[in-house]
Amino acid sequence: MSTQEHIFDAVGPRGRRTIRIVTALSVLAILAVAFLVVQRFGQAGQLAADRWAEFTQWPYIQFLLAGLGNTALAAAASALFAIPTALVMALGRTSRRPWLRWPATAYIEFFRSVPLLLVVYVFVSGLPSYGINPDIFWKLVIPITLCSSAVMAEIFRAGILALPAGQTEAALSLGMQQSQATRFVVLPQAVRIVVPSMVAQLVVLLKDTTLGYAVSYPELMKTANNLTAYTNHLIQTFLVIAAVYVVTNILISHFARYLERRVSGRTARAGKPAGLPEQEPAPAGIG
């Protein structure tokens, strides 16, 4: 069974035809709206060359690249801490031991429910009054880590629960301990199942770094705000920033698909006995 079949049923011929028609109509509608927007921009003088000139000059480009670097650093640090935390919480919530399950459940439910901006404000205004005043980088990274790890934990838990219970039971019957069965049997398959959802959450995590304005962290959006105050070209600046975010998210998605193929390929090679010849598919119509 493929990863996609764990998540949704395969679409039939009629469904695929409907999807193609709806997709074509949607693309035409988007192109029409984009044409009208560009036309109005041109009429308002927003497409004039002098309004875009600064984005071809190295000092402005360097300024935006510095903001992009800070965004990437905050997002990478948040993901680096959020993913292992999420995995631990998911294992805790699926544990049979109440002393592990209850704290993990409380953590997940609390940080899934609390708005990220509220957690940021706690680190900005609340904790410093009690003598806890981390650097502005951590005032952004820690709240993102807490809230993102709670959502990722539910993604991991869904992947674990999607696997047949018989796999764990079979591993235990072979003499594996529960921890070994989880590590070598359950988690590798669960991770492959949740890759698409995890990529979507990483994109959300990247966009969450735009809350850096609340802590005065110089991420990309904060840098763009500073640039618009200097150039007074708000529309041009934020269109460029939007394009940067789109390209960055596309790169994340492509990297995730590449990683998924690598992991799936290694697992398939590891599960095949040495020296076993490749099987040819049976001809159509032969039972």
SULPEUR-V953999 format. One record per residue. RES is the residue in one small letter. PSI is psi in whole degrees, -180 to 180 (NA if undefined). OMEGA is omega as a letter, one per 30 degrees, with the letter a starting at -180 (999 if undefined). Layout:
{{RES/PSI/OMEGA} {RES/PSI/OMEGA}}
//
This chain:
{{m/131/a} {s/167/l} {t/-40/a} {q/-34/a} {e/-20/l} {h/-23/a} {i/-42/a} {f/159/l} {d/151/l} {a/142/a} {v/136/l} {g/179/a} {p/-43/l} {r/-41/l} {g/-41/l} {r/-39/l} {r/-42/l} {t/-41/l} {i/-42/l} {r/-42/a} {i/-47/a} {v/-39/l} {t/-45/l} {a/-44/l} {l/-39/l} {s/-42/l} {v/-43/l} {l/-41/l} {a/-42/l} {i/-43/l} {l/-38/l} {a/-44/l} {v/-42/l} {a/-40/l} {f/-44/l} {l/-40/l} {v/-47/l} {v/-39/l} {q/-43/l} {r/-38/l} {f/-43/l} {g/-41/l} {q/-32/a} {a/0/l} {g/12/a} {q/-14/l} {l/7/l} {a/143/a} {a/-34/a} {d/-21/l} {r/-14/a} {w/1/a} {a/-36/a} {e/-23/a} {f/-1/l} {t/1/a} {q/135/a} {w/-41/l} {p/-39/l} {y/-42/l} {i/-43/l} {q/-38/l} {f/-44/l} {l/-36/l} {l/-36/l} {a/-42/l} {g/-40/l} {l/-39/l} {g/-41/l} {n/-38/l} {t/-46/l} {a/-39/l} {l/-45/l} {a/-41/l} {a/-42/a} {a/-43/l} {a/-41/l} {s/-44/l} {a/-39/a} {l/-37/l} {f/-32/a} {a/-40/a} {i/-52/l} {p/-36/l} {t/-43/l} {a/-41/a} {l/-43/l} {v/-44/a} {m/-37/l} {a/-43/l} {l/-38/l} {g/-41/a} {r/-29/l} {t/0/a} {s/152/l} {r/-10/a} {r/121/a} {p/-34/a} {w/-15/l} {l/-40/a} {r/-43/a} {w/-48/l} {p/-39/l} {a/-41/l} {t/-43/l} {a/-44/l} {y/-49/a} {i/-48/a} {e/-37/a} {f/-53/a} {f/-16/l} {r/-28/a} {s/-30/a} {v/132/l} {p/141/a} {l/-41/a} {l/-36/l} {l/-41/l} {v/-39/l} {v/-44/a} {y/-31/l} {v/-42/l} {f/-26/a} {v/-46/a} {s/-30/a} {g/-57/a} {l/-37/l} {p/-30/l} {s/-16/l} {y/16/l} {g/5/l} {i/105/a} {n/79/l} {p/172/l} {d/155/a} {i/-29/l} {f/-46/a} {w/-24/l} {k/-21/l} {l/-44/a} {v/-44/a} {i/-48/l} {p/-41/l} {i/-41/l} {t/-46/a} {l/-50/a} {c/-40/a} {s/-38/a} {s/-33/l} {a/-42/l} {v/-44/l} {m/-34/l} {a/-41/l} {e/-33/l} {i/-46/l} {f/-42/a} {r/-41/l} {a/-39/l} {g/-39/l} {i/-44/a} {l/-18/l} {a/-17/a} {l/145/l} {p/137/l} {a/-23/a} {g/-23/l} {q/-44/l} {t/-42/a} {e/-39/l} {a/-41/l} {a/-41/l} {l/-36/l} {s/-22/l} {l/0/l} {g/2/l} {m/148/l} {q/166/a} {q/-41/a} {s/-38/l} {q/-41/l} {a/-40/l} {t/-43/a} {r/-44/a} {f/-19/a} {v/-51/a} {v/-54/a} {l/-44/l} {p/-40/l} {q/-39/a} {a/-39/a} {v/-41/l} {r/-36/a} {i/-39/a} {v/2/a} {v/-48/l} {p/-44/l} {s/-35/a} {m/-37/l} {v/-43/l} {a/-39/l} {q/-33/l} {l/-35/l} {v/-43/l} {v/-41/l} {l/-42/l} {l/-43/l} {k/-27/l} {d/-22/l} {t/-14/l} {t/-14/l} {l/4/l} {g/-20/l} {y/-29/a} {a/-24/a} {v/9/a} {s/31/l} {y/129/a} {p/60/l} {e/-173/a} {l/-43/a} {m/-39/l} {k/-42/l} {t/-41/l} {a/-40/l} {n/-43/l} {n/-38/a} {l/-40/l} {t/-32/l} {a/-26/a} {y/-42/a} {t/-22/a} {n/22/l} {h/75/a} {l/-49/a} {i/-46/a} {q/-43/a} {t/-46/a} {f/-24/l} {l/-41/l} {v/-43/l} {i/-40/l} {a/-42/l} {a/-38/l} {v/-44/l} {y/-41/l} {v/-47/l} {v/-42/l} {t/-44/a} {n/-36/l} {i/-42/l} {l/-40/l} {i/-44/a} {s/-43/l} {h/-41/l} {f/-39/l} {a/-41/l} {r/-39/l} {y/-44/l} {l/-39/l} {e/-42/l} {r/-40/l} {r/-46/a} {v/-43/l} {s/-40/l} {g/-42/l} {r/-40/a} {t/-40/l} {a/-41/l} {r/-38/a} {a/-31/a} {g/-6/a} {k/125/l} {p/147/a} {a/138/l} {g/-2/a} {l/125/a} {p/157/l} {e/139/l} {q/132/l} {e/141/l} {p/144/l} {a/145/l} {p/150/a} {a/138/l} {g/-5/l} {i/123/a} {g/NA/999}}
//
